[in-house]
Amino acid sequence: MSENALAMITVLFLALAVPLVIVVISRVLGGSHPGSASKWLPYESGIMQTVGTAEDRVSIKFYLTAIIFIIFDVEAVFLYPWAVNFRHLGMNGLFEMLLFLTVLLAGFVYIWKKGALKWD
């Protein structure tokens, strides 16, 4: 058996064995703790009283914040490969990324001036 195959089998074994051992140790040392009925309720930042129904409208600010987050998250996805290949891309890559970041900064200033980030 080659050295690479042995290494892969070892990693696969450890990937399966370690979680199994952790679960078994947790069961043995932790024991059983039956709780009250509130133990089975979903946890959402504490137990909150429901207000309204599922059909109530949600403020557009939540959607706007989500879209802004996605835009800047995608920007980070584009920024990472550029940073990894910075030396290979040279000055051309630097100017292209500066242009990309300038457009993003202009968009950020625009949404700031329009008041999209205010929660009044």
N, C-alpha and C positions, 0 to 999 in steps of 0.2 A: 504494500500500500504506500502511495506516495506521501510525502511530507505535507503537501497541501490538503490532501483528502483527510489525513489524520487531524489536521488543525480544524477543518470544517466540521468533522464529526465531534470533536471536543467542544467546539463552540455550540453546536446544536444540542449536545447533551447538557451543557451548562445552562443554555437558554431554557431548556425544559425542566431541569432539576432544581435550579435555584428558586423559581416561583413556587414549585411544588413543596419544597422544604419549608419555605417561609409560611405557606398556608397551613401546613401540618403543625409547625411550631406554634402558630397563632391559635389554632384550634386546641392544642394540648394545654398551652399556658393560659389562654384567655378564658376557656370554659364557656358556659352558656349563661347569658344574662337576659332572661325574658323580661320585657319591659311593658309599659302601659300601652294603651291603644295609640297614644300620640307618637310612639316610636315608629309606627308604620306610615305616618303622614309624610308627604314630601316636604323637604326642607328648602325653603326659598327665602333666604336672609331672615330667618326667624319665622315664627308662626304669625301670619297676618290675616286679618279679617278680609274677606272678599268684598269688594265694592263694585256694584254694577254687575253687568252681564258680559258675556263674551262678545256680544254684538256691539258694544260701545265703541265709539271711534277713538283712535289713538292720535295724539298730536303729531302733526307733520314734522315737528322738530326731531322726533326720534328717527324718522326715515332719513331726514337730511343729515343728521349726525352719522348714521350708518353709511350713507353714500360717501360722505367726506372721509370717513375712516377707510373705506375700501379703496378710494382713490390714492390716499397716501400709503396704504399698505401695499398696493401694487407698485407704487413708486419705490418702495424698499426692495421689492422683488427684482426690479430692474437695476437698482443700485448695487446689490450684492455681486452679481456676476461681473459688473464693470470693475468693482474694487478688486476682485480676484485676478482679473486679466489686465490690470492697469498698466503694468510694464510692457506687455505685449501690444497694447493698443496705441501707446505713445501719446503724442500731443494731440493728434486728431481725435482720439477717444476722449481726452480731457475736455476739449472744446465742445464735443458733442454732448457730453454729460453736463457740462456747465450750461449749455443751451437748454437741455431737458430740465435741469433744476431751476433755471430762470423762469421757464414757462410755468412750472409748478409753483414757484414762489409768487409769480404774478397772479395765478389762480387763487392762492391762499390769501393774498392781500385783497383780491376782489371779493371773496366771500366774507372776509373780515369786515371790509367797508360796507358791504350790503347788510351786515348784521346777522348773518346766518349762524354765528357762533354765540349769539345772545339768547338766553333762556328767559325772556321777560314774560 
